[in-house]
Amino acid sequence: MAETNADHSVPKHQRIRQTLAAEIRGLPPHSLLPTERDLAKTHNVSRATIRLALDALRDAGLVYRIQGAGTFVAGPTISKTLSLSSFSEDMEIRGMSPSSRLLAADGIAAGRGLAEELGIAATDPVYRISRVRLADDEPICLETAHIPAVRAPELLDRDLTGSLYEILRGYGLQIIRAEQVVKAVVLDVSEAAMLGTPAGSAALRMHRIGLDQRDRPVESTTSIYRADRYDLRLAVRRGG
C-alpha cells in the first residue's frame, strides 16, 4: 500500500510499532515473537527501528521481554503507562477502535490560568474543544483541550472527532514532552451521565501540558477517565 503524506509525518518506528501491534493482536498471549534481526529483515528496516518499536509496545503493555529468551506477547490490558501517547494511539495499539463525540468547540480568551500554562497573554485567543472519547463505541474519557489559536489557525474548521495530535502534526507541531498531574476524583451527575456510570463513581483526572519540538506549550488538556475501565501502570526501579 502506498504511503500518504500523513504517513511520512509519523516517525518510522511509530509506523512499525502500529504494524507490529496489528500483527501480534492475532497471537495468543505469551507467544514468542521473531528476533529483532528477523523482524528487521521482514519489515525492511534497521534493528534500531525495530528495537524502538518493541520498546514502545513493551511500555504500552503489549509485549514483555525475558533476558536470553526473547520478546513475548503480553496478556490483554487496558492500562495506561506514563509514556507520552494520545488516547487514539492508546486504543489503536490495543486493537480497539477510538472515536469521539464532540460536545463543544469554540474560541475563548485564555485568561490568567491558561495564559501561564501556555506561555501566552491572558487576552490571547485559545480554542476550547470538549469531547467524549470512546473505545469500541464505549465512553471511556471526558476530554477538554485548550490550544493556542496562534499555533493552529482555523483549527475549529477541521474534523475534531479524530486524533488532535494528528491534526496538530498537519500544522508542523509534534508534542514530544508533557508535564502531567493525575488525581483521584469522583464523577458528578453530569460527568457520570456522559460516561454511562453512576454518579459518585471513581475516576482519574489527568491534566497535561504538552510541549512541541521547540519546547513551546501547545496544549493544556484535562481528561477524566472511568476508573473501572482505565488505570495507570508504573514501572519503578530501586535506586542505587
C-alpha positions as CSV (number, residue, x, y, z in Angstrom):
1,M,0.0,0.0,0.0
2,A,1.4,3.4,-0.9
3,E,2.2,5.7,1.9
4,T,0.4,9.0,2.2
5,N,1.9,12.3,3.1
6,A,0.4,11.8,6.6
7,D,2.3,8.5,6.8
8,H,5.6,10.4,6.2
9,S,4.8,12.8,9.1
10,V,4.9,9.9,11.5
11,P,8.3,8.6,12.6
12,K,9.3,5.3,11.1
13,H,9.4,3.5,14.4
14,Q,5.9,4.6,15.2
15,R,4.6,3.2,11.9
16,I,6.4,-0.1,12.5
17,R,5.0,-0.1,16.1
18,Q,1.5,0.1,14.7
19,T,2.2,-2.6,12.2
20,L,3.7,-4.9,14.8
21,A,0.8,-4.2,17.2
22,A,-1.7,-5.3,14.5
23,E,0.3,-8.4,13.9
24,I,0.6,-9.5,17.5
25,R,-3.1,-8.9,18.2
26,G,-3.8,-12.2,16.4
27,L,-1.3,-14.2,18.5
28,P,-2.1,-16.0,21.8
29,P,-0.7,-14.5,25.0
30,H,2.9,-15.5,25.8
31,S,3.7,-16.3,22.1
32,L,7.4,-15.8,21.3
33,L,8.0,-13.1,18.7
34,P,10.6,-13.4,16.0
35,T,14.0,-12.0,16.8
36,E,14.9,-8.3,16.2
37,R,17.1,-9.4,13.3
38,D,14.2,-11.4,11.7
39,L,11.7,-8.6,12.2
40,A,14.1,-6.0,10.7
41,K,14.5,-8.2,7.7
42,T,10.8,-8.8,7.3
43,H,9.9,-5.2,7.5
44,N,12.9,-3.9,5.7
45,V,14.0,-1.5,8.4
46,S,17.0,-1.4,10.8
47,R,17.3,-3.3,14.0
48,A,17.4,0.1,15.8
49,T,14.0,0.9,14.4
50,I,12.6,-2.5,15.5
51,R,14.1,-2.0,18.9
52,L,12.4,1.4,19.4
53,A,9.0,-0.1,18.2
54,L,9.3,-3.0,20.6
55,D,10.3,-0.6,23.4
56,A,7.0,1.3,22.8
57,L,5.0,-1.9,22.7
58,R,6.6,-3.0,26.0
59,D,5.8,0.4,27.5
60,A,2.2,0.0,26.3
61,G,2.0,-3.4,28.0
62,L,1.5,-5.4,24.7
63,V,4.8,-7.3,25.0
64,Y,7.3,-8.3,27.6
65,R,10.9,-9.4,27.5
66,I,12.8,-12.2,29.2
67,Q,16.6,-11.8,29.1
68,G,18.1,-14.5,27.0
69,A,14.7,-15.9,25.9
70,G,13.2,-13.2,23.7
71,T,10.1,-11.0,23.4
72,F,6.7,-12.4,24.1
73,V,3.1,-11.3,23.6
74,A,1.6,-10.0,26.9
75,G,-1.9,-10.8,28.1
76,P,-4.8,-8.3,27.5
77,T,-4.7,-5.0,29.3
78,I,-6.2,-1.5,29.1
79,S,-3.7,0.0,31.5
80,K,-2.2,3.4,30.7
81,T,1.5,3.8,31.1
82,L,3.3,7.1,31.6
83,S,4.7,7.0,28.1
84,L,3.5,10.0,26.1
85,S,0.7,8.9,23.7
86,S,-2.7,10.1,22.7
87,F,-6.0,8.4,23.5
88,S,-6.3,7.3,19.9
89,E,-2.8,5.7,19.9
90,D,-3.6,4.0,23.3
91,M,-6.7,2.4,21.9
92,E,-5.4,1.5,18.4
93,I,-2.4,-0.2,19.9
94,R,-4.7,-2.4,21.9
95,G,-6.8,-3.3,18.9
96,M,-9.7,-1.1,19.9
97,S,-11.4,1.5,17.6
98,P,-11.1,5.0,19.0
99,S,-13.7,7.6,18.3
100,S,-15.0,10.9,19.7
101,R,-18.3,12.6,20.3
102,L,-17.8,16.3,20.1
103,L,-19.5,18.2,22.9
104,A,-18.4,21.8,22.2
105,A,-15.7,23.7,20.2
106,D,-15.3,27.4,20.5
107,G,-12.8,30.2,20.9
108,I,-12.2,32.0,24.2
109,A,-9.8,34.4,25.8
110,A,-7.0,32.5,27.6
111,G,-7.5,34.1,30.9
112,R,-4.8,34.2,33.6
113,G,-4.5,30.4,34.3
114,L,-4.3,29.2,30.8
115,A,-2.1,32.0,29.8
116,E,0.5,30.9,32.4
117,E,0.3,27.3,31.3
118,L,0.5,28.1,27.5
119,G,3.0,30.9,27.7
120,I,0.7,33.5,26.1
121,A,-1.1,36.7,27.1
122,A,-4.4,36.5,29.1
123,T,-6.2,38.2,26.2
124,D,-4.9,35.9,23.6
125,P,-7.4,33.5,22.0
126,V,-7.4,29.8,22.6
127,Y,-9.5,27.0,21.1
128,R,-11.5,25.0,23.6
129,I,-12.5,21.5,22.4
130,S,-14.6,19.3,24.7
131,R,-15.2,15.6,23.7
132,V,-16.3,12.3,25.0
133,R,-13.6,9.7,23.9
134,L,-14.8,6.2,23.1
135,A,-13.2,2.8,22.6
136,D,-15.3,0.4,20.5
137,D,-18.2,2.8,21.0
138,E,-18.0,2.7,24.8
139,P,-17.4,6.0,26.6
140,I,-14.1,5.9,28.4
141,C,-13.0,9.5,28.9
142,L,-14.1,13.1,29.0
143,E,-11.5,15.4,27.5
144,T,-11.3,19.2,27.3
145,A,-8.3,20.6,25.3
146,H,-7.2,24.2,25.0
147,I,-5.0,25.0,22.0
148,P,-3.4,28.5,21.4
149,A,-5.1,29.9,18.3
150,V,-1.7,31.3,17.1
151,R,-0.3,27.7,17.0
152,A,-3.1,26.2,14.9
153,P,-5.1,28.8,12.9
154,E,-8.6,27.8,11.9
155,L,-8.4,24.6,13.9
156,L,-12.1,24.7,14.5
157,D,-12.7,24.2,10.8
158,R,-11.1,20.7,11.0
159,D,-12.7,17.4,11.7
160,L,-12.4,17.2,15.5
161,T,-13.7,13.7,16.0
162,G,-10.3,12.1,15.4
163,S,-6.9,12.5,17.0
164,L,-6.0,16.1,17.8
165,Y,-2.3,15.1,17.8
166,E,-2.6,14.0,14.2
167,I,-4.3,17.3,13.3
168,L,-1.6,19.3,15.1
169,R,1.1,17.4,13.1
170,G,-0.5,18.9,10.0
171,Y,0.5,22.3,11.4
172,G,4.1,21.1,11.9
173,L,3.5,20.6,15.6
174,Q,4.6,17.4,17.3
175,I,4.1,17.0,21.0
176,I,7.2,15.3,22.3
177,R,7.2,16.1,26.0
178,A,4.5,16.7,28.6
179,E,4.0,17.7,32.2
180,Q,1.2,15.7,33.7
181,V,-0.6,15.6,37.0
182,V,-3.0,12.7,37.9
183,K,-5.6,12.9,40.7
184,A,-8.3,10.6,42.0
185,V,-11.7,12.2,41.8
186,V,-15.4,11.1,41.8
187,L,-17.8,11.8,38.9
188,D,-20.6,14.4,39.3
189,V,-24.0,13.8,37.9
190,S,-23.3,15.4,34.5
191,E,-19.9,13.6,34.1
192,A,-21.3,10.3,35.1
193,A,-24.2,10.6,32.6
194,M,-21.8,11.3,29.7
195,L,-19.6,8.3,30.7
196,G,-22.5,5.9,31.4
197,T,-21.7,5.3,35.0
198,P,-23.4,6.1,38.3
199,A,-22.8,9.5,39.9
200,G,-20.1,9.3,42.5
201,S,-18.1,6.7,40.6
202,A,-14.3,6.8,40.9
203,A,-12.4,8.4,38.2
204,L,-8.8,9.6,37.3
205,R,-8.3,13.2,36.4
206,M,-5.3,13.8,34.3
207,H,-4.1,17.4,33.5
208,R,-1.4,17.7,30.8
209,I,0.6,20.5,29.4
210,G,2.1,19.2,26.0
211,L,5.2,20.8,24.5
212,D,6.4,20.6,20.9
213,Q,9.8,20.1,19.4
214,R,10.7,23.7,20.1
215,D,9.6,23.2,23.8
216,R,6.7,25.5,23.3
217,P,3.4,24.8,25.1
218,V,0.9,23.5,22.5
219,E,-1.9,22.1,24.6
220,S,-3.5,22.3,28.0
221,T,-5.7,19.2,28.3
222,T,-7.8,17.8,31.1
223,S,-9.0,14.2,30.8
224,I,-11.3,12.4,33.2
225,Y,-11.1,8.6,32.8
226,R,-13.5,6.0,34.2
227,A,-11.6,4.2,36.9
228,D,-13.4,0.9,36.1
229,R,-12.1,0.9,32.6
230,Y,-8.7,2.6,32.9
231,D,-5.8,2.6,35.2
232,L,-2.2,3.7,35.4
233,R,0.6,1.3,35.3
234,L,4.1,2.4,36.6
235,A,7.4,0.7,36.2
236,V,9.6,1.5,39.2
237,R,13.1,0.7,40.0
238,R,15.1,0.7,43.2
239,G,17.8,3.5,43.2
240,G,21.4,2.8,43.9
